[in-house]
């Protein structure tokens, strides 16, 4: 199996969780394109620890990144990774 197909399979596994999809959608389509964990938890309606677990998985896949604002992390979509994913050729 090619590297591109392996990457796609891993990303589809990540996308299989509805909470992670909600989190990604929220980051893609909010006015600021970046949010704090507490904001994500409030908007999705799950606990902050659960959001942190989903963020960990999304960060490991390099689908989201973070920056610091004062003493809090701000999360945002890694658009370069998404563009790469969307450009994969599925036929080898």
ZAMARMI-809839 format. One line per 4 residues: number of its first residue (from 1); their letters; for each residue y negated, x negated, z negated of N, C-alpha, C. Coordinates in nm, 4 decimals, decimal comma, padded with zeros to 6 digits, m for minus. Layout:
// ZAMARMI-809839
NUM	A	Y X Z Y X Z Y X Z ~ ...
//
This chain:
// ZAMARMI-809839
1	XXXX	00,1173 m00,0848 00,0000 00,0000 00,0000 00,0000 m00,1237 m00,0894 00,0000 ~ m00,2244 m00,0497 00,0753 m00,3457 m00,1303 00,0837 m00,4292 m00,1172 m00,0441 ~ m00,5171 m00,2118 m00,0634 m00,6071 m00,2119 m00,1795 m00,6941 m00,0861 m00,1799 ~ m00,7417 m00,0466 m00,0618 m00,8266 00,0725 m00,0521 m00,7507 00,1969 m00,0971
5	XXXX	m00,6245 00,2093 m00,0563 m00,5451 00,3258 m00,0970 m00,5159 00,3235 m00,2461 ~ m00,4910 00,2069 m00,3015 m00,4695 00,1965 m00,4466 m00,5957 00,2371 m00,5218 ~ m00,7105 00,1883 m00,4752 m00,8376 00,2253 m00,5380 m00,8599 00,3760 m00,5315 ~ m00,8335 00,4340 m00,4150 m00,8520 00,5788 m00,3996 m00,7597 00,6558 m00,4933
9	XXXX	m00,6346 00,6137 m00,5039 m00,5392 00,6813 m00,5918 m00,5871 00,6762 m00,7367 ~ m00,6363 00,5602 m00,7803 m00,6871 00,5467 m00,9173 m00,8092 00,6353 m00,9410 ~ m00,8976 00,6414 m00,8423 m01,0170 00,7245 m00,8582 m00,9789 00,8722 m00,8621 ~ m00,8833 00,9129 m00,7787 m00,8402 01,0529 m00,7832 m00,7765 01,0870 m00,9176
13	XXXX	m00,7078 00,9924 m00,9805 m00,6544 01,0164 m01,1152 m00,7684 01,0417 m01,2135 ~ m00,8721 00,9634 m01,2003 m00,9886 00,9790 m01,2879 m01,0547 01,1141 m01,2632 ~ m01,0648 01,1545 m01,1367 m01,1265 01,2820 m01,1009 m01,0423 01,4023 m01,1441 ~ m00,9175 01,3801 m01,1828 m00,8290 01,4924 m01,2154 m00,8651 01,5605 m01,3476
17	XXXX	m00,9485 01,5002 m01,4279 m00,9875 01,5597 m01,5555 m01,1161 01,6418 m01,5376 ~ m01,1136 01,7713 m01,5681 m01,2323 01,8562 m01,5486 m01,3552 01,8090 m01,6266 ~ m01,3363 01,7559 m01,7461 m01,4514 01,7088 m01,8245 m01,5175 01,5891 m01,7579 ~ m01,4370 01,4989 m01,7012 m01,4955 01,3840 m01,6315 m01,5691 01,4289 m01,5059
21	XXXX	m01,5136 01,5276 m01,4363 m01,5833 01,5802 m01,3190 m01,7159 01,6441 m01,3580 ~ m01,7179 01,7179 m01,4683 m01,8432 01,7774 m01,5169 m01,9442 01,6691 m01,5513 ~ m01,8967 01,5627 m01,6166 m01,9835 01,4525 m01,6555 m02,0433 01,3865 m01,5303 ~ m01,9610 01,3590 m01,4309 m02,0095 01,2976 m01,3071 m02,1080 01,3894 m01,2351
25	XXXX	m02,0756 01,5168 m01,2278 m02,1651 01,6129 m01,1630 m02,2997 01,6168 m01,2349 ~ m02,2947 01,6166 m01,3670 m02,4165 01,6187 m01,4470 m02,5039 01,4966 m01,4184 ~ m02,4415 01,3795 m01,4107 m02,5182 01,2572 m01,3824 m02,5714 01,2556 m01,2390 ~ m02,4952 01,3098 m01,1467 m02,5388 01,3134 m01,0070 m02,6564 01,4076 m00,9850
29	XXXX	m02,6547 01,5222 m01,0532 m02,7467 01,6291 m01,0172 m02,8467 01,6685 m01,1244 ~ m02,8725 01,5816 m01,2209 m02,9785 01,6132 m01,3161 m03,1086 01,5518 m01,2673 ~ m03,2184 01,5947 m01,3228 m03,3501 01,5498 m01,2763 m03,3724 01,4003 m01,2952 ~ m03,3176 01,3442 m01,4033 m03,3433 01,2034 m01,4361 m03,2375 01,1093 m01,3785
33	XXXX	m03,1220 01,1610 m01,3376 m03,0085 01,0814 m01,2889 m02,9521 00,9874 m01,3939 ~ m02,9932 01,0048 m01,5191 m02,9393 00,9250 m01,6284 m02,9526 01,0038 m01,7578 ~ m02,8528 00,9888 m01,8439 m02,8512 01,0664 m01,9679 m02,7909 00,9857 m02,0818 ~ m02,8259 01,0261 m02,2039 m02,7659 00,9698 m02,3250 m02,6395 01,0497 m02,3572
37	XXXX	m02,5508 00,9900 m02,4380 m02,4255 01,0564 m02,4753 m02,4528 01,1920 m02,5391 ~ m02,5486 01,1992 m02,6279 m02,5772 01,3256 m02,6965 m02,6206 01,4330 m02,5967 ~ m02,6981 01,3941 m02,4949 m02,7408 01,4907 m02,3930 m02,6212 01,5397 m02,3103 ~ m02,5326 01,4466 m02,2765 m02,4131 01,4829 m02,1997 m02,3260 01,5782 m02,2810
41	XXXX	m02,3035 01,5451 m02,4079 m02,2189 01,6281 m02,4945 m02,2757 01,7691 m02,5072 ~ m02,4060 01,7801 m02,5251 m02,4686 01,9116 m02,5380 m02,4541 01,9934 m02,4101 ~ m02,4738 01,9315 m02,2968 m02,4704 02,0038 m02,1692 m02,3282 02,0423 m02,1278 ~ m02,2301 01,9570 m02,1608 m02,0915 01,9854 m02,1224 m02,0214 02,0701 m02,2282
45	XXXX	m02,0644 02,0564 m02,3536 m02,0063 02,1373 m02,4599 m01,8804 02,0782 m02,5209 ~ m01,8700 01,9454 m02,5200 m01,7601 01,8793 m02,5909 m01,8194 01,7743 m02,6841 ~ m01,7382 01,7227 m02,7733 m01,7872 01,6328 m02,8777 m01,8325 01,4981 m02,8210 ~ m01,9191 01,4320 m02,8974 m01,9647 01,2989 m02,8580 m01,8491 01,1984 m02,8492
49	XXXX	m01,7523 01,1994 m02,9440 m01,6393 01,1067 m02,9296 m01,5596 01,1319 m02,8007 ~ m01,5425 01,2584 m02,7635 m01,4704 01,2900 m02,6391 m01,5489 01,2387 m02,5186 ~ m01,6803 01,2575 m02,5197 m01,7648 01,2060 m02,4111 m01,7530 01,0547 m02,4035 ~ m01,7547 00,9885 m02,5185 m01,7431 00,8422 m02,5209 m01,6120 00,7953 m02,4589
53	XXXX	m01,5037 00,8682 m02,4823 m01,3739 00,8330 m02,4218 m01,3806 00,8466 m02,2692 ~ m01,4399 00,9545 m02,2224 m01,4530 00,9742 m02,0782 m01,5435 00,8676 m02,0164 ~ m01,6498 00,8344 m02,0855 m01,7408 00,7299 m02,0368 m01,6673 00,5965 m02,0269 ~ m01,5843 00,5669 m02,1259 m01,5082 00,4414 m02,1231 m01,4218 00,4338 m01,9967
57	XXXX	m01,3540 00,5406 m01,9645 m01,2676 00,5438 m01,8459 m01,3507 00,5305 m01,7177 ~ m01,4623 00,6001 m01,7119 m01,5483 00,5938 m01,5937 m01,6126 00,4562 m01,5778 ~ m01,6473 00,3925 m01,6897 m01,7031 00,2574 m01,6829 m01,5972 00,1570 m01,6390 ~ m01,4746 00,1709 m01,6874 m01,3670 00,0804 m01,6460 m01,3440 00,0880 m01,4956
61	XXXX	m01,3620 00,2056 m01,4394 m01,3464 00,2240 m01,2947 m01,4749 00,1878 m01,2199 ~ m01,5775 00,1487 m01,2924 m01,7072 00,1100 m01,2369 m01,7780 00,2264 m01,1671 ~ m01,7468 00,3496 m01,2070 m01,8106 00,4670 m01,1478 m01,9434 00,4994 m01,2137 ~ m01,9589 00,4580 m01,3397 m02,0887 00,4718 m01,4060 m02,1262 00,3385 m01,4699
65	XXXX	m02,2540 00,3253 m01,4937 m02,3089 00,2059 m01,5592 m02,4005 00,2523 m01,6714 ~ m02,4490 00,1573 m01,7475 m02,5419 00,1933 m01,8540 m02,6522 00,0897 m01,8664 ~ m02,7610 00,1351 m01,9254 m02,8704 00,0463 m01,9639 m02,9081 00,0849 m02,1060 ~ m02,9934 00,0054 m02,1684 m03,0347 00,0351 m02,3061 m03,1779 00,0843 m02,3076
69	XXXX	m03,1996 00,1849 m02,3889 m03,3330 00,2369 m02,4145 m03,3490 00,2406 m02,5653 ~ m03,4304 00,1533 m02,6173 m03,4419 00,1334 m02,7622 m03,3035 00,0963 m02,8150 ~ m03,2436 00,1794 m02,9005 m03,1116 00,1450 m02,9531 m03,0021 00,2374 m02,8996 ~ m03,0321 00,3077 m02,7899 m02,9329 00,3987 m02,7312 m02,9006 00,3577 m02,5881
73	XXXX	m02,7761 00,3840 m02,5486 m02,7354 00,3573 m02,4116 m02,7642 00,4792 m02,3252 ~ m02,8087 00,4516 m02,2038 m02,8362 00,5536 m02,1043 m02,7346 00,5336 m01,9923 ~ m02,6665 00,6398 m01,9516 m02,5611 00,6288 m01,8511 m02,6075 00,6866 m01,7185 ~ m02,5626 00,6228 m01,6098 m02,5990 00,6673 m01,4759 m02,4864 00,6337 m01,3787
77	XXXX	m02,4872 00,7001 m01,2650 m02,3858 00,6823 m01,1610 m02,4032 00,5477 m01,0933 ~ m02,2915 00,4815 m01,0673 m02,2921 00,3596 m00,9860 m02,2807 00,4045 m00,8399 ~ m02,3923 00,4260 m00,7772 m02,3943 00,4802 m00,6408 m02,3300 00,3855 m00,5397 ~ m02,3381 00,2560 m00,5641 m02,2725 00,1613 m00,4728 m02,1213 00,1825 m00,4710
81	XXXX	m02,0625 00,2033 m00,5877 m01,9176 00,2267 m00,5975 m01,8799 00,3576 m00,5292 ~ m01,9611 00,4614 m00,5505 m01,9311 00,5892 m00,4863 m01,9429 00,5783 m00,3350 ~ m02,0434 00,5083 m00,2874 m02,0577 00,4905 m00,1425 m01,9387 00,4148 m00,0852 ~ m01,8917 00,3140 m00,1586 m01,7740 00,2392 m00,1147 m01,6527 00,3312 m00,1095
85	XXXX	m01,6359 00,4122 m00,2127 m01,5247 00,5067 m00,2170 m01,5303 00,6028 m00,0983 ~ m01,6479 00,6544 m00,0699 m01,6613 00,7504 00,0395 m01,6380 00,6882 00,1773 ~ m01,6526 00,5571 00,1851 m01,6356 00,4906 00,3146 m01,4933 00,4386 00,3383 ~ m01,4025 00,4544 00,2410 m01,2670 00,4061 00,2578 m01,1995 00,4692 00,3801
89	XXXX	m01,1251 00,3873 00,4494 m01,0424 00,4341 00,5597 m00,9045 00,4652 00,5039 ~ m00,8557 00,5870 00,5200 m00,7269 00,6218 00,4614 m00,6099 00,5898 00,5535 ~ m00,6376 00,5588 00,6767 m00,5314 00,5221 00,7697 m00,5300 00,3710 00,7847 ~ m00,4169 00,3118 00,7557 m00,4045 00,1654 00,7654 m00,3423 00,1263 00,8975
//
